[in-house]
Amino acid sequence: MIPYLFEKDETTFETCGLGALPSWIEDTIEVIEERNGEYYLQGELPVGGLHVDELAEERIIWSAPAPGEPAQPFRIRHVEKPDESDTVKVTAQHVSYQLTENICKPTSFRTASAQQALDWLTGQGHMVPQIDTTLWSFGSDIVLAAPVQIDPDQPMSVRATLGGEEKSLVDIFGGELEWDNWAVLLNQRRGSDTGKVIRYAVNLESVSFVVDVAGLITCYYGYWRDSDGGFYKDARIDMPNIGDYAYPRVAVVDLSGKVEYDDSTQNAPTDAQMLAALQAYVDECDENHLYMYITTGAVPDDLQDLKLCDTATVIHPNYDMNQTVKLVKTVFDPIKEKYKQLTFGELQRNITDTIAGLLRGVK
């Protein structure tokens, strides 16, 4: 699909807009999406190419994001036109990043389903500024109820509230976010079990294997403070692997709203109550591990129908790997209508990563 350029206020994409953008320099254009993470388009065009002189911040590039998927709107955030270069570099984020500019007021629910929490987001007066609910929609198929506390101390952006932060809806309910134009979907599961086998030297020619300690935690430190700040209690749990590394990796956990105790007879929770609350947190979280993932080189035709969050079995004798893993990142060429790269495993990424990080080369 050839991407099209639209004005900044376009919402329906039923016309050709400002026109097609066919002249992308080969192999430079790519749409990158990560599970519960970044979603953006980048590429280079020649100076003088069709409609290249109309590229401008805030305008929208309408492009397919993956094989067989409907086109999505990417709002231009950065246009670079070097004086001595004959190319123009463009970076555009999915329109869902507009939700970083809408702020959720602090609140809490004793109990709410994922859909109820999403409905709250769009409720009158809960967001600054209020979004246009005739354009934006929020939905979830997660039916399990859970206590929800959307940062009672300070406001957060809607995108941070959705996922990527402690106390976000993804943190509370789990699930996988899907962005479809101006629709936000919190799926219990976004992908499917494909049954595909990806085998080195058969349909996997090259791969890079990465181990990242960003997600490693070997010690949890929990604290509790009363509303007046007069009492402070803490607890610590060391993980069995704490001695395997050069120094402890410590996670600080606010237990102020998680410890149950009778405040009519106690001014603060006991040491045992603190330890039990911290242990319950440790048992529920999945942070204490190394992030491991593999990234393919060329993507063969039999893997071009995979979707983000699908699972497949990867077999690679050099890494003693034979396991089912999830597709967590895709790099797609809209012009060739093919994936350029696939990443399976786990990535440590924040959903609120900004364009500044992308422009520094952080991908």
C-alpha positions as CSV (number, residue, x, y, z in Angstrom):
1,M,0.0,0.0,0.0
2,I,1.3,3.5,-0.9
3,P,0.8,5.8,2.1
4,Y,-1.3,8.9,1.8
5,L,-0.9,12.3,3.3
6,F,-3.9,14.0,5.0
7,E,-4.5,17.3,6.8
8,K,-4.1,17.4,10.6
9,D,-7.9,17.4,11.2
10,E,-8.8,14.4,9.0
11,T,-10.7,11.6,10.8
12,T,-12.5,9.6,8.1
13,F,-9.8,9.0,5.4
14,E,-12.5,8.5,2.7
15,T,-10.6,10.6,0.1
16,C,-7.1,10.7,-1.2
17,G,-6.4,13.7,1.1
18,L,-3.4,15.8,0.0
19,G,-2.2,13.0,-2.2
20,A,-0.1,9.8,-2.3
21,L,3.5,9.5,-1.0
22,P,5.0,7.0,-3.4
23,S,8.6,8.1,-3.5
24,W,10.0,6.6,-0.3
25,I,13.6,5.7,-0.6
26,E,13.8,2.0,-0.8
27,D,14.0,0.1,2.5
28,T,13.8,3.2,4.6
29,I,10.1,3.3,5.4
30,E,8.9,1.1,8.2
31,V,6.0,0.9,10.7
32,I,7.2,-0.4,14.1
33,E,4.8,-1.7,16.7
34,E,5.6,-3.3,20.1
35,R,3.3,-5.2,22.4
36,N,1.9,-2.6,24.9
37,G,4.6,-0.3,23.6
38,E,5.7,2.0,20.8
39,Y,3.8,2.4,17.6
40,Y,5.2,4.7,14.9
41,L,6.2,5.2,11.3
42,Q,9.5,6.5,10.0
43,G,11.3,6.8,6.7
44,E,13.1,9.0,4.1
45,L,11.9,10.6,0.9
46,P,13.7,12.5,-1.8
47,V,13.6,16.2,-2.0
48,G,11.2,17.1,-4.9
49,G,9.3,13.8,-4.6
50,L,5.5,13.9,-5.0
51,H,3.9,15.8,-2.1
52,V,7.2,15.7,-0.1
53,D,7.1,19.5,0.2
54,E,3.7,19.2,1.9
55,L,5.0,17.1,4.8
56,A,4.6,19.1,8.0
57,E,4.2,18.5,11.7
58,E,0.7,17.5,12.8
59,R,-0.4,16.3,9.4
60,I,-1.3,12.6,9.1
61,I,0.3,9.8,7.1
62,W,-2.3,7.0,6.4
63,S,-0.4,3.7,6.1
64,A,-0.9,0.0,6.5
65,P,0.8,-1.2,9.7
66,A,1.2,-5.0,9.0
67,P,0.4,-7.5,6.2
68,G,-3.3,-7.6,5.6
69,E,-4.2,-5.1,8.3
70,P,-6.3,-2.0,7.6
71,A,-4.5,1.3,7.3
72,Q,-3.8,3.4,10.4
73,P,-3.3,7.2,11.0
74,F,0.2,8.3,12.0
75,R,0.6,12.0,13.0
76,I,3.8,13.6,11.9
77,R,6.0,14.6,14.8
78,H,9.3,15.3,13.2
79,V,10.4,16.4,9.7
80,E,14.1,16.8,9.1
81,K,15.4,18.6,6.0
82,P,19.2,19.0,6.2
83,D,20.6,21.8,4.1
84,E,23.1,19.7,2.2
85,S,21.0,16.6,1.9
86,D,18.7,15.5,-0.9
87,T,16.4,13.5,1.4
88,V,13.7,14.4,4.0
89,K,13.4,12.3,7.1
90,V,10.0,11.8,8.7
91,T,8.8,10.3,12.0
92,A,5.1,10.0,12.8
93,Q,3.4,8.5,15.8
94,H,0.1,6.6,15.9
95,V,-2.7,9.0,16.7
96,S,-3.2,7.2,20.0
97,Y,-0.2,9.2,21.3
98,Q,-2.6,12.2,21.4
99,L,-3.8,10.6,24.7
100,T,-0.5,11.7,26.3
101,E,-1.9,15.2,26.2
102,N,-5.2,14.3,28.0
103,I,-4.8,14.1,31.8
104,C,-6.6,11.8,34.2
105,K,-7.5,13.2,37.5
106,P,-6.5,11.1,40.6
107,T,-9.2,8.7,41.6
108,S,-9.8,5.2,43.0
109,F,-12.4,2.5,42.7
110,R,-13.0,-0.1,45.4
111,T,-14.0,-2.6,42.7
112,A,-14.4,-2.2,38.9
113,S,-14.2,-4.2,35.8
114,A,-11.8,-3.2,33.0
115,Q,-14.7,-1.8,31.0
116,Q,-16.0,0.2,34.0
117,A,-12.5,1.7,34.4
118,L,-12.4,2.6,30.8
119,D,-15.8,4.1,30.9
120,W,-14.6,6.2,33.9
121,L,-11.8,7.6,31.7
122,T,-14.3,9.1,29.3
123,G,-16.7,10.2,32.0
124,Q,-17.5,13.9,32.1
125,G,-15.1,15.8,34.2
126,H,-12.6,13.0,34.8
127,M,-10.2,14.1,32.1
128,V,-8.5,17.4,31.2
129,P,-9.2,18.3,28.5
130,Q,-12.2,16.1,27.9
131,I,-11.9,13.9,24.8
132,D,-14.4,13.9,21.9
133,T,-16.3,10.7,22.7
134,T,-17.9,10.8,19.2
135,L,-14.4,10.2,17.9
136,W,-12.6,8.2,20.6
137,S,-13.9,4.9,22.0
138,F,-12.6,2.5,24.7
139,G,-13.5,-1.2,25.1
140,S,-12.3,-4.3,26.8
141,D,-13.2,-8.0,26.9
142,I,-11.7,-8.5,30.4
143,V,-14.5,-9.4,32.7
144,L,-12.5,-10.1,35.9
145,A,-13.1,-7.3,38.4
146,A,-10.2,-5.8,40.4
147,P,-9.7,-3.0,42.8
148,V,-8.6,0.1,40.8
149,Q,-6.5,3.0,42.0
150,I,-5.5,5.4,39.3
151,D,-2.7,7.2,41.1
152,P,-4.3,8.9,44.0
153,D,-1.4,11.2,44.5
154,Q,-1.0,12.9,41.1
155,P,-2.7,13.1,37.7
156,M,-1.4,11.0,34.9
157,S,-1.8,11.1,31.1
158,V,-4.5,8.9,29.7
159,R,-1.9,6.8,27.8
160,A,0.1,6.3,31.0
161,T,-3.2,5.4,32.8
162,L,-3.9,2.8,30.1
163,G,-0.6,1.0,30.3
164,G,3.1,1.0,31.0
165,E,3.0,2.5,34.5
166,E,2.5,1.0,38.0
167,K,-1.3,1.2,38.8
168,S,-2.1,1.5,35.1
169,L,-5.0,-0.6,33.8
170,V,-2.6,-3.0,32.1
171,D,-0.7,-3.4,35.4
172,I,-4.0,-4.0,37.2
173,F,-5.9,-6.2,34.8
174,G,-3.2,-7.5,32.5
175,G,-4.0,-7.9,28.8
176,E,-2.8,-6.4,25.6
177,L,-3.6,-3.0,24.2
178,E,-4.7,-2.6,20.6
179,W,-4.9,0.8,18.8
180,D,-7.4,1.0,15.9
181,N,-7.6,4.5,14.6
182,W,-9.3,6.3,17.5
183,A,-10.5,3.1,19.2
184,V,-8.6,1.8,22.2
185,L,-9.1,-1.9,23.0
186,L,-7.8,-3.6,26.1
187,N,-7.8,-7.3,25.1
188,Q,-7.5,-10.1,27.5
189,R,-5.4,-11.6,24.7
190,R,-4.7,-9.9,21.4
191,G,-3.0,-12.7,19.4
192,S,-3.6,-16.4,18.9
193,D,-1.6,-19.7,19.0
194,T,-0.6,-20.1,15.4
195,G,1.0,-23.6,15.8
196,K,3.8,-22.3,13.5
197,V,7.3,-23.7,14.0
198,I,10.2,-21.4,13.3
199,R,13.4,-23.4,12.9
200,Y,16.9,-22.2,12.4
201,A,18.3,-23.0,8.9
202,V,14.8,-24.0,7.7
203,N,12.6,-20.9,7.8
204,L,14.9,-18.8,10.0
205,E,18.1,-17.7,8.2
206,S,19.5,-15.4,10.8
207,V,18.7,-14.2,14.3
208,S,20.1,-12.1,17.1
209,F,19.6,-13.3,20.7
210,V,19.4,-10.7,23.5
211,V,19.4,-11.0,27.2
212,D,18.5,-7.7,29.0
213,V,18.8,-7.2,32.8
214,A,16.4,-4.3,32.7
215,G,13.6,-6.4,34.2
216,L,15.7,-8.2,36.8
217,I,14.8,-7.6,40.4
218,T,16.5,-9.5,43.2
219,C,15.1,-7.6,46.2
220,Y,11.7,-6.0,47.0
221,Y,11.5,-3.2,49.6
222,G,7.9,-2.3,50.7
223,Y,6.8,0.6,52.7
224,W,3.7,1.9,54.4
225,R,2.9,5.5,55.5
226,D,-0.2,6.8,57.1
227,S,-2.2,9.6,55.5
228,D,-0.7,12.2,57.9
229,G,2.9,10.9,57.4
230,G,3.4,10.3,61.1
231,F,3.9,6.5,60.9
232,Y,6.3,4.6,58.6
233,K,6.7,0.8,58.4
234,D,8.7,-1.2,56.0
235,A,9.5,-4.8,54.9
236,R,12.0,-6.5,52.7
237,I,12.1,-9.7,50.7
238,D,15.3,-11.0,49.1
239,M,14.8,-13.3,46.1
240,P,16.7,-16.6,45.9
241,N,18.9,-15.4,43.1
242,I,20.1,-12.2,44.9
243,G,23.6,-13.7,45.3
244,D,24.0,-14.6,41.7
245,Y,24.6,-11.0,40.6
246,A,27.2,-8.3,41.4
247,Y,24.8,-6.2,43.3
248,P,21.1,-6.2,44.4
249,R,18.4,-4.9,42.0
250,V,15.8,-3.4,44.3
251,A,12.2,-2.6,43.5
252,V,10.4,-0.1,45.9
253,V,6.8,-1.0,46.5
254,D,4.2,1.4,48.0
255,L,2.1,-0.8,50.3
256,S,0.1,2.1,51.8
257,G,-3.1,1.0,50.1
258,K,-2.4,-2.8,50.1
259,V,-2.0,-3.7,53.8
260,E,-5.2,-4.7,55.6
261,Y,-5.3,-4.0,59.4
262,D,-7.7,-2.7,62.0
263,D,-6.9,1.0,62.3
264,S,-9.2,1.3,65.3
265,T,-6.9,-0.7,67.4
266,Q,-3.5,-0.2,65.6
267,N,-1.8,3.0,64.5
268,A,0.1,1.0,61.8
269,P,0.2,-2.5,60.4
270,T,2.4,-5.1,62.2
271,D,5.7,-6.4,60.8
272,A,3.9,-9.7,59.9
273,Q,1.1,-7.8,58.1
274,M,3.7,-5.8,56.1
275,L,5.6,-8.9,55.1
276,A,2.4,-10.7,54.1
277,A,1.3,-7.8,51.9
278,L,4.7,-7.5,50.3
279,Q,4.8,-11.3,49.7
280,A,1.4,-11.1,48.0
281,Y,2.7,-8.4,45.7
282,V,5.8,-10.5,44.8
283,D,3.7,-13.5,44.1
284,E,1.5,-11.6,41.6
285,C,4.2,-9.7,39.7
286,D,6.4,-11.0,36.9
287,E,9.2,-8.6,37.2
288,N,11.9,-10.9,38.6
289,H,13.4,-12.2,35.5
290,L,15.8,-11.5,32.6
291,Y,14.1,-10.1,29.5
292,M,15.1,-12.5,26.7
293,Y,14.2,-12.1,23.0
294,I,15.3,-13.0,19.5
295,T,15.0,-10.9,16.4
296,T,14.9,-12.3,13.0
297,G,16.8,-11.1,10.0
298,A,14.9,-11.6,6.8
299,V,11.3,-12.7,7.3
300,P,10.2,-15.6,5.1
301,D,6.9,-15.8,3.3
302,D,5.4,-18.4,5.7
303,L,5.8,-16.0,8.6
304,Q,4.3,-12.9,6.8
305,D,0.8,-13.8,8.1
306,L,1.7,-13.5,11.8
307,K,0.1,-10.8,13.9
308,L,1.5,-9.0,16.9
309,C,1.0,-11.0,20.1
310,D,0.7,-14.3,18.1
311,T,2.7,-17.2,19.5
312,A,4.9,-19.7,17.7
313,T,7.5,-22.3,18.6
314,V,11.1,-21.2,18.0
315,I,13.8,-23.8,17.6
316,H,17.4,-22.8,17.6
317,P,20.1,-25.3,18.5
318,N,22.9,-22.8,19.0
319,Y,20.9,-21.2,21.9
320,D,19.5,-24.5,23.1
321,M,16.0,-23.0,22.4
322,N,12.9,-25.0,21.8
323,Q,10.0,-23.1,23.2
324,T,6.7,-21.3,22.4
325,V,7.2,-17.5,22.5
326,K,5.1,-14.5,21.7
327,L,5.6,-12.1,18.8
328,V,6.2,-8.8,20.6
329,K,7.6,-6.4,18.0
330,T,7.0,-6.1,14.2
331,V,8.8,-3.9,11.6
332,F,6.8,-3.6,8.4
333,D,7.5,-2.1,5.0
334,P,4.2,-0.7,3.7
335,I,5.5,-0.3,0.2
336,K,6.6,-3.9,-0.2
337,E,3.7,-5.0,2.1
338,K,6.1,-7.3,4.0
339,Y,7.6,-7.6,7.4
340,K,11.3,-6.6,7.5
341,Q,11.9,-7.9,11.0
342,L,10.1,-9.8,13.8
343,T,11.0,-10.0,17.5
344,F,9.9,-12.9,19.7
345,G,10.1,-13.1,23.5
346,E,9.9,-10.2,26.0
347,L,10.8,-6.5,25.7
348,Q,11.0,-4.0,28.5
349,R,9.3,-1.0,27.2
350,N,7.1,1.9,28.4
351,I,3.9,2.7,26.5
352,T,4.5,6.4,27.1
353,D,7.8,6.6,25.4
354,T,7.9,9.9,23.5
355,I,9.2,11.0,20.2
356,A,12.3,12.4,21.9
357,G,13.5,8.9,22.6
358,L,12.9,7.8,19.0
359,L,14.9,10.7,17.7
360,R,17.8,9.8,20.0
361,G,17.9,6.4,18.3
362,V,16.2,4.5,21.1
363,K,14.1,1.9,19.4
